[in-house]
Amino acid sequence: MKFIVSSATLLKQLSAINGVITTNPVVPILENFLFEINDGMLTVTASDLQTSMITELEVESKESGNIAVPAKILLDTLKNLPEQPVTFSVDEETYSVEISSDNGRYKLAGENATDFPKVPEVSNDFSVDMSTEVLSNAINNTIFATSNDELRPAMTGVYLNLADTNTTFVATDGHRLIRYRRVDVASENGNTIIIPRKALNLLKTTLPSENTNVSVEFNVSNAFFRFSNIKMICRLIDERFPDYENVIPLDNNNNMVIDRMELLSSLRRIAIYANKTTHQVRLKITGSELQVSAEDLDFANEANERLSCEHDGEDIEIGFNARFLVEMLNNLDAKKIELQLSAPNKAGLIVPFEKEDNEDILMLVMPVMLNNYV
């Protein structure tokens, strides 16, 4: 089996799907790319059993066949070659692969393609289309709040609820919760799935920067994403997602509006002086002034700053984990944000002060109990 391809084109496509491959896979053959040639089309698959990514590119070849090629050595070779046509010659009996370029010849040991796990088929049980812009915004706004706790698998992914009027993405780790809703994506026959974090991270890095369409199909066990010349199939998390709507407090009669970047910069400075275990910062709102403070009693460090804000409600003092607030504010684009509070022991909500047309984002953060000092 023989084919000719541009080294730069092949490198670009392989780099796009290489993120799936893990260093110590369950099955050793998963350290390889699966190459399949048919009618001058090269299909390359990378997999870790849970997630598979597939890309296609045209090559010069009159033959058909398949081979598993070691991913790392192939990528390292292509990265160090100047752009040029390269010829792959595969010995189908010994599975050896020879790459010929203008500079020289490189021989590597491939493996039998039949040992490569089959990629699951996703029969079109359910499908929805969305733009790459919507999908990447949804991922960026939720993925950072997923949990690392393997004992609660449902929370290690992002919950996707397709309804007839909107689509909602939700992530929580038990300390904070993000609900990202789009009214410009909807589906008549509603459905809910939980997509694993790794699959979403791969999508995040692979989605093209130009705004194109992403076709999403899924059944009970797998989701299938298709955009430009890349496909991704991932196994869904088969767990029940927590009832997040009940956690969102509705009676928030204490509202503060403040410039997002001012608060973010202040929190970053004050957090340096917070306790390294709790990362606790104290927000004290009195009238139209917000005082942000932190202290670390172990090292006698403390800091406080005053910011001006718009405030509607009683004076309130509440503690939060600074890392959570910084991460949440960092992921918002809004110029001003509204912090909605009810009591020092109840969750606070952060929402953009000015709403986007098709987008509704709500961030919930649990308070940290204050140990009152004077």
Salt bridges, closest charged atoms under 4 A:
ASP48 OD2 - LYS198 NZ 2.69
ASP76 OD2 - LYS72 NZ 2.86
GLU98 OE1 - ARG105 NH2 2.97
ASP149 OD2 - ARG152 NE 3.41
ASP173 OD2 - ARG176 NE 2.98
ASP184 OD2 - ARG182 NH2 2.87
GLU245 OE1 - ARG179 NH1 3.74
GLU245 OE2 - ARG181 NH2 3.46
ASP259 OD2 - LYS335 NZ 3.30
GLU289 OE1 - ARG306 NH1 2.73
GLU305 OE2 - ARG269 NE 2.70
GLU310 OE2 - LYS336 NZ 3.25
GLU317 OE2 - ARG282 NH1 2.51
GLU327 OE1 - ARG176 NH1 2.69
GLU359 OE2 - ARG182 NH1 3.52
ASP360 OD2 - ARG179 NH2 3.47
